[in-house]
Amino acid sequence: MFKSKFGLVLVLIIGMFALSANVFAQDVAREDTVIFDIDSSNIANPTNFNWLVPGTLRNHGAHQAMWEPLFILNYETGEIEPWLGLSFEPNETLDVWTLTLREGVKWSDGEDFNADDVVFTINMLLGDETATLAEAANMQQWVESVEKIDDLTVQFNLVEPNPRFQLDYFSVRIWGSVLIMPEHIWEGQDPFTFTFYDEEQGWPVGTGPYTLTSAETNRMVWDRDDDWWGAAAGFQELPEPLRLIWMITGTEENRAQLMSNGQLDSVMSLTLGAFEAIQARNSNVVAWYGDLPYAWADPCPRQLSFNTTVAPWDSANMRNAVNLIIDRQQIIDVAYEGTSTPSRSMFVQYGGMEPFIGAIEEAGMSLSPTADVAAGQAMIEAEGWALNGQGLYEKDGQVLTADIVVNNSSIEYTRTVDVIVEQLRNAGIDAVSRPVTGATHGDLVNNGEFELAYDWDSCGSVNEPWNSMNRYTSHFVVPVGERAPGSNNWVRWDTEGTAAYTEIVDEIGTLPLGDESIPGMVAEAYQYLYDEMPIIPLVQASKLVPFDTTYWTGWPTQENNYNHPATWWNSTHQIIHHLTKAGGE
């Protein structure tokens, strides 16, 4: 045992020093560098900067430091704050939106960022006949045409009224937004194969204050562009960090070791035990809250999803049985160490969502935090299954299996699925966890090549219900083997209930935000989702996101809440501009 622990520590130490030497072998001092981790196993295709192609990573610094959004939703104030855009105003009927761009914005190669780039990017998405490019399905659902009014003004003509058009697609509502690409580089390129990388030509380019220095499978290095347009135009001062690094840190143990020794400034997520161990060694490490639960409430609740085309999970009764067997409180106790809460619906439990969650519960569609295994087993047995000598359900010589695909990049994900697997096996279902890389997970689920999957793909709504609900409408149903448009309805829920659900959700989508009829309509539509259970809401997602203040201060916390602390989002630009050298003014 002693040798095993000593060996692990030695490996971590050697790895830490090797990583440190690699990172700082160049001419930028540690105190001028901010180091972020990437919660992933590797950076697949590190020199592919085509964010439109499914599977391409963009949260390795690309959309945090290089590609700037038009607007940013401030979770703390509820306001949509201008960035590259100044305003985005609808007409009275909400079917024409006019975007006004900020003057003086330039790409890092010196070309102007203007209306031509916006029109070109949107038309590229509208022209995708496969609707598989990122955001193509969304733009095609809503945009009839887009036109340039002048260099700083763009008009979007919608198919039908949409009061959330700016919020949903251009405001970093969740993680990212529609990113505008430079027409002068992308014009004439094949959007399915263009990598937007050429070292000699200085590609990729963005409008952000950092440009790419190096791209590897385990780290991305970005250096400050002192000619950034924002400083010249008086929008923002140059950010203080000279260098930003996003790197693959591997295991939680390695992240903890690096942060304990001042070699990592930000971690995407840690377990409570690891965070407390870091704080014991490095008192400069802070989180969103100063005390328990420490964690920030992530807007993407976790869930279990079914491939509704695969027997026996094509049966709503079987899916409902699994819902009864799952013990949400046990997931929280074991996988989250008490730092989360059970989900009451598919929605994130922010204050702005309470009217809709409340309407669902008032209609009798509550989710129990604890299991009713006997009731779940009764539903399985009603479908003709019987327990065999091994304590597993069997029917016509076939054992009841549940192969659960899970992204292996986070201990949160794999721990949760391990708990679910144990719960299902104890109830008689031969469940197994199948950990895969994030890219593989995305391919399997979007192509319908799975039985069950752990995911967070009801993510979307933060202050209104339509966005999350729209993901499961019949608009996005495609055959198995064909990629789900925009990663929507990849559970392939396609019944008469889906059709009725879709009709109501479509109507919700045309109503102004805050319309008094919406909560009741949400409950009416949700009944179909609840009865047929293509997805099982599990728990609210908590992200314990630690920051080291040894070198940098100004990190977002509940007390310094200029916005939320998600450093893997397109809104990270705000965080970077708030960072100040420790001890500086």
C-alpha positions in Angstrom: 0.0 0.0 0.0 2.8 2.4 0.9 4.6 1.7 -2.3 1.4 2.3 -4.3 0.7 5.7 -2.7 4.4 6.7 -3.0 4.4 5.8 -6.6 1.3 7.8 -7.3 2.7 10.8 -5.6 6.0 10.5 -7.4 4.2 10.3 -10.8 2.1 13.4 -9.9 5.2 15.3 -8.8 7.2 14.4 -11.9 4.2 15.2 -14.1 3.7 18.5 -12.4 7.3 19.6 -12.9 7.4 18.4 -16.5 4.2 20.3 -17.2 5.4 23.3 -15.4 8.7 23.3 -17.4 6.8 22.8 -20.6 4.4 25.7 -20.0 7.1 28.2 -18.8 9.9 27.3 -21.2 9.0 30.4 -23.1 9.5 34.1 -22.3 6.4 34.9 -20.2 6.7 34.9 -16.4 4.3 32.9 -14.2 3.0 36.0 -12.6 1.9 37.3 -16.1 0.2 34.0 -17.0 -3.2 32.7 -16.2 -3.6 28.9 -16.4 -7.0 27.3 -16.9 -7.8 23.6 -17.0 -9.9 21.8 -19.6 -12.3 19.2 -18.2 -11.6 16.7 -21.0 -9.3 13.8 -21.8 -7.6 15.5 -24.8 -7.9 18.2 -27.4 -9.0 16.4 -30.5 -7.7 18.1 -33.7 -6.1 21.0 -31.9 -5.5 22.9 -35.1 -9.1 22.7 -36.3 -10.8 26.0 -35.5 -13.9 25.4 -37.5 -16.5 25.8 -34.6 -19.3 24.9 -37.0 -18.3 21.2 -37.4 -19.7 18.9 -34.7 -17.0 17.7 -32.3 -14.7 20.7 -32.7 -13.6 22.1 -29.3 -13.9 25.8 -28.8 -13.7 26.1 -25.0 -9.9 25.7 -25.0 -9.6 29.5 -25.2 -11.0 30.0 -28.6 -14.3 31.4 -27.5 -13.0 32.8 -24.2 -10.1 34.8 -25.5 -10.2 35.0 -29.3 -13.8 34.9 -30.5 -16.0 37.6 -28.8 -19.8 37.4 -28.6 -22.2 40.0 -29.7 -23.9 40.2 -26.3 -23.5 38.5 -22.8 -26.4 37.6 -20.5 -25.5 38.7 -17.0 -26.9 35.9 -14.7 -26.6 38.1 -11.7 -28.5 41.1 -13.0 -30.6 39.5 -15.6 -29.5 42.1 -18.1 -28.2 41.4 -21.6 -24.9 43.4 -21.8 -23.5 44.7 -25.1 -20.1 43.5 -26.4 -19.5 43.5 -30.2 -23.1 44.5 -30.6 -24.6 47.7 -29.2 -28.3 46.8 -29.5 -30.7 44.2 -31.0 -34.2 45.5 -31.2 -37.4 43.8 -32.5 -40.3 45.4 -34.2 -43.7 45.5 -32.6 -44.7 42.1 -34.0 -41.4 40.5 -33.0 -40.6 39.1 -36.4 -38.0 41.6 -37.5 -34.9 42.2 -35.4 -32.4 44.9 -36.1 -28.8 44.5 -34.9 -26.5 47.5 -34.4 -22.8 46.7 -34.2 -20.2 48.6 -32.2 -18.0 51.0 -34.2 -14.3 50.4 -34.5 -14.2 46.6 -34.1 -11.5 44.9 -36.0 -10.3 41.4 -36.6 -6.8 40.6 -35.4 -5.4 40.8 -38.9 -6.6 44.5 -39.1 -9.7 44.0 -41.3 -12.9 45.6 -40.1 -15.6 43.6 -38.4 -18.9 44.7 -39.8 -22.3 43.8 -41.1 -20.8 41.9 -44.1 -19.4 39.4 -41.6 -22.7 38.9 -39.8 -24.7 38.5 -43.0 -22.1 36.1 -44.5 -22.1 33.9 -41.4 -25.9 33.7 -41.1 -26.3 33.0 -44.8 -23.7 30.2 -44.5 -25.8 28.6 -41.8 -29.0 29.1 -43.7 -27.4 27.4 -46.7 -26.5 24.2 -44.9 -28.9 21.7 -46.4 -27.8 19.0 -43.8 -28.6 21.4 -40.9 -25.7 19.7 -39.0 -23.4 22.7 -38.8 -23.5 24.3 -35.3 -26.5 26.6 -35.0 -27.6 25.9 -38.6 -30.8 24.1 -37.3 -31.6 27.1 -35.0 -31.1 29.7 -37.7 -33.1 27.8 -40.2 -35.9 27.3 -37.8 -36.2 31.1 -37.2 -34.6 33.2 -39.9 -36.3 33.8 -43.3 -33.5 36.1 -44.5 -30.9 38.5 -43.3 -29.8 41.8 -44.9 -27.2 44.5 -44.5 -28.7 47.9 -43.9 -25.3 49.7 -43.6 -21.8 48.7 -42.3 -23.0 48.6 -38.7 -26.6 47.5 -39.1 -28.1 44.1 -39.9 -31.8 43.2 -40.3 -33.0 39.7 -39.4 -36.4 38.8 -41.0 -37.9 35.9 -39.1 -40.2 33.1 -40.2 -42.5 34.0 -37.3 -42.4 36.1 -34.1 -39.7 35.2 -31.6 -39.4 37.3 -28.4 -36.3 35.4 -27.4 -34.2 35.6 -30.6 -31.4 37.8 -29.1 -31.4 36.0 -25.8 -31.3 32.4 -27.2 -28.7 32.7 -29.9 -26.6 35.9 -29.5 -26.2 36.5 -25.7 -24.3 33.5 -24.3 -27.4 32.4 -22.5 -25.7 29.0 -22.0 -22.0 28.3 -22.7 -21.8 29.8 -26.1 -23.5 31.8 -28.8 -23.6 32.2 -32.6 -20.1 33.2 -33.4 -19.5 35.5 -36.4 -16.7 34.5 -38.8 -14.7 36.8 -41.0 -16.1 36.9 -44.6 -12.7 37.9 -46.0 -11.3 34.5 -45.0 -14.3 32.2 -45.0 -15.7 33.2 -48.3 -15.3 30.4 -50.8 -14.3 27.9 -48.2 -16.2 24.6 -47.6 -17.7 25.0 -44.1 -17.6 21.3 -43.6 -13.9 20.9 -44.2 -12.2 24.3 -43.7 -10.1 24.1 -40.5 -9.5 27.9 -40.2 -5.8 27.2 -39.4 -2.8 28.4 -41.3 0.3 29.4 -39.3 1.8 31.4 -42.2 -1.4 33.4 -42.7 -2.0 34.0 -39.0 -5.1 31.9 -38.8 -7.3 31.6 -36.8 -8.2 35.2 -36.3 -10.8 36.7 -34.0 -11.7 40.1 -32.6 -10.6 39.2 -29.0 -7.5 40.5 -27.2 -5.6 37.3 -27.5 -4.2 35.4 -30.5 -3.0 31.8 -30.8 0.6 31.0 -30.0 0.6 27.2 -29.9 -1.9 24.4 -30.3 -1.3 20.9 -28.9 -3.4 18.0 -27.9 -2.8 18.7 -24.2 -2.7 22.6 -24.1 -3.5 25.8 -26.0 -1.4 28.9 -25.5 -2.8 32.4 -26.2 -0.8 35.6 -26.0 -2.1 39.2 -25.7 -2.5 41.3 -28.8 -1.5 44.8 -27.8 -3.1 46.1 -30.9 -6.5 44.9 -29.8 -9.3 47.0 -31.2 -11.1 47.4 -27.9 -8.3 49.4 -26.3 -7.9 51.6 -29.4 -11.7 52.3 -29.6 -12.0 53.0 -25.9 -14.3 50.0 -25.2 -12.1 48.3 -22.6 -8.5 48.6 -21.5 -6.1 45.8 -22.4 -6.5 42.9 -20.0 -3.6 42.5 -17.6 -2.6 38.9 -18.3 0.1 38.6 -21.0 -0.5 34.9 -21.6 -3.5 32.5 -21.2 -3.1 28.8 -21.1 -5.8 26.2 -21.3 -4.4 22.7 -20.6 -5.6 19.1 -20.1 -4.9 18.3 -16.4 -6.0 14.6 -16.5 -7.2 13.3 -13.2 -8.7 15.2 -10.3 -5.7 14.2 -8.3 -3.4 15.9 -10.8 -5.6 19.0 -10.8 -5.5 19.1 -7.0 -1.7 18.7 -7.0 -1.2 21.5 -9.5 -3.5 24.0 -7.8 -2.1 23.2 -4.4 1.3 24.2 -5.7 0.2 27.4 -7.5 0.5 25.9 -11.0 -3.2 26.2 -11.9 -5.3 29.3 -11.5 -8.8 27.9 -12.4 -10.3 24.5 -12.3 -13.6 23.7 -14.1 -15.0 21.5 -11.4 -13.8 19.6 -8.3 -15.4 17.3 -5.8 -15.9 18.7 -2.3 -13.1 16.4 -0.8 -10.6 17.5 -3.4 -11.4 21.2 -2.9 -11.0 21.0 0.9 -7.7 19.2 0.5 -6.5 22.0 -1.8 -7.5 24.7 0.6 -5.7 22.9 3.4 -2.5 23.3 1.4 -3.1 26.6 -0.4 -5.2 29.1 1.6 -5.3 31.4 -1.4 -7.9 29.1 -3.2 -11.5 30.4 -3.2 -14.8 29.4 -4.7 -18.2 31.0 -5.5 -19.3 30.7 -1.9 -16.9 31.1 1.0 -18.5 28.2 2.9 -20.6 25.1 2.1 -21.8 24.3 -0.4 -19.0 26.4 -2.1 -20.4 25.4 -5.5 -22.2 27.6 -8.2 -25.5 26.2 -9.6 -24.7 25.3 -13.2 -27.7 26.0 -15.6 -27.6 22.5 -17.1 -29.4 19.9 -14.9 -28.3 16.3 -15.3 -30.5 13.6 -16.7 -30.7 10.1 -18.0 -31.9 9.9 -21.6 -33.3 6.9 -23.6 -33.0 6.0 -27.2 -36.8 5.6 -27.7 -36.3 3.6 -30.9 -34.5 0.7 -29.1 -36.5 -2.1 -27.4 -37.4 -2.4 -24.6 -36.8 1.3 -24.0 -39.2 2.2 -26.7 -41.9 1.5 -24.1 -43.0 4.5 -22.0 -43.9 2.1 -19.1 -40.3 0.7 -19.0 -38.9 4.2 -19.0 -41.2 5.2 -16.2 -40.1 2.1 -14.2 -36.5 3.3 -14.3 -37.6 6.7 -13.1 -39.2 5.1 -10.1 -36.1 3.0 -9.3 -33.7 5.9 -9.3 -32.9 7.5 -6.0 -31.9 11.1 -6.6 -31.0 11.8 -3.0 -28.5 8.9 -3.1 -26.9 10.4 -6.2 -26.4 13.7 -4.4 -25.1 12.0 -1.2 -22.6 9.8 -3.0 -21.6 11.5 -6.3 -22.0 15.2 -5.2 -21.1 14.8 -1.5 -24.2 16.8 -0.6 -23.4 19.8 -2.8 -26.5 19.6 -5.0 -30.3 19.2 -4.9 -32.8 16.8 -6.6 -34.3 18.0 -9.8 -38.0 18.8 -9.6 -38.5 18.9 -13.4 -36.3 19.2 -16.6 -35.5 22.8 -15.7 -32.8 24.5 -13.8 -34.1 25.7 -10.5 -33.3 29.4 -10.8 -35.8 31.9 -9.4 -36.9 33.0 -12.9 -37.9 29.4 -13.7 -40.0 28.9 -10.5 -43.4 29.9 -12.1 -43.0 27.1 -14.7 -41.7 24.5 -12.3 -44.4 25.4 -9.8 -47.1 25.0 -12.5 -45.7 21.5 -13.4 -45.8 20.4 -9.7 -49.3 21.9 -9.2 -50.5 19.7 -12.1 -49.3 16.6 -10.2 -46.0 16.0 -12.0 -43.6 15.9 -9.1 -40.4 13.9 -9.1 -39.6 12.1 -5.9 -36.1 12.6 -4.5 -36.2 8.9 -3.3 -36.9 5.7 -5.0 -40.0 3.4 -5.1 -38.3 0.3 -6.3 -41.3 -2.0 -5.7 -43.5 0.2 -7.9 -40.8 0.3 -10.6 -40.4 -3.5 -10.5 -44.2 -3.9 -10.8 -44.2 -1.9 -14.0 -41.4 -4.0 -15.4 -43.2 -7.2 -14.5 -46.4 -5.9 -16.1 -44.5 -5.8 -19.3 -43.8 -9.6 -19.1 -40.4 -9.6 -17.4 -39.6 -12.0 -14.5 -36.6 -12.2 -12.2 -34.3 -15.2 -12.9 -32.0 -17.1 -10.6 -29.4 -14.4 -10.8 -31.8 -11.7 -9.6 -32.1 -10.1 -13.1 -35.2 -9.6 -15.2 -35.5 -11.9 -18.1 -38.1 -12.3 -20.9 -38.1 -14.7 -23.8 -34.6 -15.8 -22.9 -33.2 -12.2 -23.0 -31.9 -10.5 -19.9 -33.0 -6.9 -19.4 -30.0 -4.7 -20.0 -29.2 -1.0 -19.7 -26.0 0.1 -21.4 -25.4 3.7 -20.2 -23.1 5.9 -22.2 -21.3 8.5 -20.2 -18.7 11.2 -21.0 -15.6 10.2 -19.1 -14.1 13.6 -18.8 -15.4 14.3 -15.3 -15.5 12.4 -12.1 -18.9 13.9 -11.5 -20.3 12.2 -14.6 -18.8 8.8 -14.0 -19.6 8.8 -10.3 -23.2 9.6 -11.0 -23.6 6.8 -13.5 -21.9 4.3 -11.1 -24.6 5.1 -8.5 -27.4 4.7 -11.1 -25.9 1.4 -12.3 -25.9 0.0 -8.8 -29.5 1.2 -8.2 -30.7 -0.5 -11.4 -28.8 -3.7 -10.8 -30.2 -4.0 -7.3 -33.6 -3.7 -8.8 -33.0 -6.4 -11.4 -31.8 -4.6 -14.5 -28.4 -5.7 -15.9 -27.0 -2.1 -16.1 -23.5 -1.2 -17.1 -21.6 2.1 -17.4 -19.8 2.7 -20.7 -17.4 5.7 -20.3 -16.3 7.3 -23.6 -14.6 10.5 -24.6 -16.8 13.6 -25.0 -16.4 13.5 -28.8 -17.4 9.8 -28.9 -20.4 10.5 -26.6 -21.6 13.2 -28.9 -21.3 11.0 -32.0 -23.1 8.1 -30.4 -26.1 10.0 -29.0 -26.6 12.3 -31.9 -26.5 9.4 -34.4 -28.9 7.3 -32.2 -26.3 4.6 -31.5 -27.0 4.1 -27.8 -29.5 2.6 -25.4 -29.3 5.1 -22.5 -27.1 8.1 -21.9 -26.1 10.4 -19.1 -26.2 14.0 -20.3 -27.5 17.5 -19.7 -29.2 18.2 -23.0 -32.3 19.8 -21.6 -30.0 22.7 -20.9 -31.1 26.0 -22.4 -33.8 27.8 -20.3 -32.6 30.0 -17.6 -35.4 32.6 -17.3 -38.1 31.2 -19.7 -39.2 27.7 -20.6 -39.3 27.6 -24.4 -35.7 26.9 -25.2 -35.3 23.7 -23.2 -38.8 22.4 -24.2 -38.1 23.1 -27.9 -35.2 20.7 -27.9 -37.7 17.7 -27.7 -40.2 18.8 -30.4 -40.8 16.7 -33.5 -39.1 19.3 -35.7 -35.8 17.7 -34.9 -36.6 14.0 -35.3 -34.3 12.2 -37.8 -33.7 8.4 -38.4 -31.1 6.5 -36.5 -27.8 6.9 -38.2 -28.5 10.4 -39.2 -27.1 13.1 -37.0 -29.7 14.9 -34.8 -29.9 18.6 -35.9 -28.2 20.8 -33.4 -28.1 18.0 -30.9 -31.9 18.4 -30.4 -34.2 15.5 -29.7 -31.5 12.9 -30.2 -33.7 10.6 -28.0 -35.8 10.5 -31.1 -39.1 10.9 -29.2 -41.7 10.7 -32.0 -45.2 9.8 -30.9 -48.6 11.2 -31.0 -47.7 12.7 -27.6 -44.7 14.4 -29.2 -46.9 15.9 -31.9 -49.3 17.4 -29.3 -46.4 18.6 -27.2 -44.8 20.3 -30.2 -48.0 22.1 -31.1 -48.2 23.7 -27.6 -44.4 24.4 -27.4 -44.6 26.1 -30.8 -47.3 28.4 -29.5 -45.4 29.2 -26.4 -42.5 30.3 -28.7 -44.6 33.0 -30.2 -45.7 34.6 -27.0 -44.0 37.6 -25.4 -41.7 36.9 -22.4 -43.7 37.1 -19.2 -47.1 36.3 -20.8 -49.5 35.1 -18.1 -50.7 32.2 -20.1 -47.3 30.6 -20.4 -47.0 28.7 -17.1 -50.3 26.9 -17.7 -49.3 26.0 -21.3 -46.0 24.7 -20.0 -47.8 22.3 -17.6 -50.1 21.2 -20.4 -47.2 20.4 -22.8 -45.1 18.9 -20.0 -47.7 16.3 -19.3 -46.8 14.5 -22.5 -43.1 14.6 -21.6 -43.8 13.4 -18.1 -46.1 10.5 -19.1 -43.8 9.2 -21.8 -40.5 10.0 -20.0 -38.0 10.0 -22.9 -35.7 11.7 -20.4 -35.4 11.3 -16.6 -34.4 14.5 -14.8 -31.9 13.6 -12.1 -30.3 16.4 -10.1 -29.3 20.0 -10.4 -25.8 20.5 -11.5 -23.4 22.1 -9.1 -20.0 23.2 -10.2 -17.4 23.7 -7.5 -15.2 26.0 -9.5 -12.0 27.0 -7.5 -9.8 29.9 -8.2 -6.3 30.5 -7.0 -5.7 34.1 -5.9 -1.9 33.7 -5.5 -1.2 35.4 -8.8 -4.5 36.8 -9.9 -7.5 38.4 -8.1 -10.8 39.6 -9.4 -12.3 36.2 -9.9 -16.1 36.0 -9.8 -17.6 35.0 -6.5 -21.0 35.6 -4.8 -19.5 38.7 -3.2 -17.8 39.9 -6.4 -20.7 38.8 -8.6 -20.2 40.8 -11.8 -21.3 37.5 -13.5 -21.1 33.8 -13.0 -17.8 31.8 -12.7 -17.9 29.5 -15.7 -14.5 29.8 -17.3 -15.4 27.5 -20.2 -18.1 29.8 -21.5 -18.0 32.5 -24.2 -18.6 35.0 -21.4 -15.1 34.3 -19.9 -14.1 37.5 -21.7 -15.6 39.4 -18.8 -13.6 37.4 -16.3 -10.3 38.0 -18.1 -10.9 41.7 -18.2 -11.6 41.7 -14.4 -8.4 39.9 -13.5 -5.7 41.9 -11.7 -2.3 40.9 -10.5 -2.3 39.9 -6.9 -1.0 42.8 -4.8 -1.6 45.3 -7.7 -4.1 48.1 -7.8 
